[in-house]
Amino acid sequence: MATFKFELVSPERILFSGDVVSVIIPASEGEMTVLAGHAPLVATLKAGIVFVQ
């Protein structure tokens, strides 16, 4: 499977940085799944769980 570079950052530090297959995030606009080949994305998150594969 194709992978991509994913970084989860807060104003204070990088929380996660690595190659992943997919990420499901609780964005303020609703839950989003990101796969390899997705356009670059910056999103505001709401409280919830981030799933990284």
C-alpha positions as CSV (number, residue, x, y, z in Angstrom):
1,M,0.0,0.0,0.0
2,A,1.1,3.5,-0.7
3,T,2.2,5.6,2.3
4,F,2.6,9.3,2.9
5,K,4.2,11.6,5.4
6,F,1.9,12.7,8.2
7,E,2.5,15.2,11.0
8,L,0.2,16.0,13.8
9,V,1.3,19.3,15.4
10,S,0.2,21.5,18.3
11,P,1.3,25.1,19.0
12,E,3.8,23.7,21.4
13,R,5.3,20.7,19.6
14,I,5.1,17.9,17.0
15,L,2.8,15.2,18.5
16,F,3.4,12.6,15.7
17,S,5.5,12.5,12.6
18,G,5.9,9.5,10.3
19,D,4.9,7.5,7.2
20,V,1.3,6.2,7.3
21,V,-1.2,4.4,5.1
22,S,-4.2,6.3,6.3
23,V,-5.4,8.8,8.9
24,I,-8.9,9.5,10.2
25,I,-9.2,12.8,12.0
26,P,-12.0,14.6,13.8
27,A,-11.9,17.8,11.9
28,S,-14.0,20.8,12.8
29,E,-16.0,20.3,9.6
30,G,-16.6,16.6,10.4
31,E,-14.6,13.3,10.4
32,M,-12.1,13.1,7.5
33,T,-10.1,10.1,6.1
34,V,-6.9,11.0,4.4
35,L,-5.1,8.5,2.1
36,A,-1.9,8.7,0.0
37,G,-2.3,11.0,-3.0
38,H,-4.7,13.4,-1.1
39,A,-4.1,17.1,-1.7
40,P,-2.0,18.7,1.1
41,L,-4.3,19.6,4.0
42,V,-4.3,21.8,7.0
43,A,-7.3,21.4,9.3
44,T,-8.5,22.5,12.7
45,L,-9.3,19.5,14.9
46,K,-12.0,19.1,17.4
47,A,-11.7,16.9,20.5
48,G,-11.6,13.3,19.6
49,I,-9.5,10.3,18.6
50,V,-7.0,10.4,15.7
51,F,-6.6,7.0,14.0
52,V,-3.3,6.3,12.3
53,Q,-2.6,3.2,10.2
